[in-house]
Amino acid sequence: MKTIYIIIGTISLILGVMGIFLPLLPTTPFLLLTAALYFRASPRLYNWLLSQKHLGPYIRNFREEKAIPLRAKIISITLMWATMLYSISFIVPLMWAKIVLLLIAIGVTYHILSYKTLKK
């Protein structure tokens, strides 16, 4: 089972890192899943993940405070809306798909804003 946890955790880590750059791919759930899987499979990998310069504080803050830094909220929402509006305006030809994208953007925005803002 430990090997499976490590493999799934690594895939989750890759998806989480990709989510930093791709607005529709959520970063936080994948990083939290990675932390949980690494915790069960390997203390060494779990400690490595938490000691990462960029990902470690992000995971610890979310797990301990249930909060997202203001900068992360602003960047996430801005990039997501820019991507969605571009897709709705220039890429997606079907009206129903445009409406679905708009509803997804509204839902994700609500979800991000529903978390406390981390005060540093």
Buried (B, 14 or more C-beta within 10 A) or exposed (E): EEEEBBEBBBBBBEBBBEBBEBBBBBBBBBBBBBBBBBBBBBEEBBEEBBEEEEBBBBBEBBEEBEBBBEEBBEEBBEBBBEBBEEBBEEEBEEEEEBEEBBEEBEEBBEEBEEBEBBEE
